[in-house]
Amino acid sequence: MLRTILLTCIALLLATTAIANDGGKYYGDNPPKQADILPGYSPESVRDRLDATPLQPIEGIWEYPDEMMTVVVERFTSPQFSHKLKYRIVLIDSEDLSLLPGTVIGYVAESADNSKFELWLYSEQDGINLLGPGKCVATLNGDGTSLIFKRSSLKTRVRFNLTRFLPKLFRFISVSPYIDKEELPVGFSKIYPAFDDNESLHHEIRYL
């Protein structure tokens, strides 16, 4: 409980500082170079917010087993961003205790194919801060329970004085920003909401 209160206070302070220092910058179609840290991202509060609104298939709470973290993919709007960036990926829990709940680890844009998405995921870690968003393509499977990253499409810049964030995903990036190596799939597995009796995800928007 004490750790949760402390992390919440730190997140609030960082969010306030980021807003003060940002000066209302417009990011357009690109995410900020440094990730935001948002308050109010406990498992309970996130579930309550998800339960209060109809969801698109990509929305929900996901496990990232390769990196031992839990995240939420949620819709968001901001005058600082283009409408192209329709979703953000926010950390709820992580085995790495240096990462604060509420840290935005990436952003998502839709495409003409409703099963494929353009993702920006932060690739570098400097203490509690995430930096250096890299772009990749992700595919949502037919039942909406997994989101697989295409590592061969990743492009990012490498700075050697920082710790690699999401190392299982970005481990093949060296001096060259292009990857030509294929291995086992890396991605998210949905844990909430689950399927209902009609074999559709609870609270998901259904189209006739």
HELIX and SHEET records of a PDB file:
HELIX    1   1 LEU A    2  ASP A   22  1                                  21    
HELIX    2   2 PRO A   43  ASP A   51  1                                   9    
HELIX    3   3 PRO A  167  PHE A  170  1                                   4    
SHEET    1   A 9 THR A 163  ARG A 164  0                                        
SHEET    2   A 9 LYS A 116  ASP A 126 -1                                        
SHEET    3   A 9 VAL A 104  GLU A 110 -1                                        
SHEET    4   A 9 LEU A  85  SER A  94 -1                                        
SHEET    5   A 9 MET A  69  ARG A  75 -1                                        
SHEET    6   A 9 GLY A  60  TYR A  64 -1                                        
SHEET    7   A 9 VAL A 186  TYR A 192 -1                                        
SHEET    8   A 9 SER A 146  LYS A 155 -1                                        
SHEET    9   A 9 ASN A 129  LEU A 140 -1                                        
END                                                                             
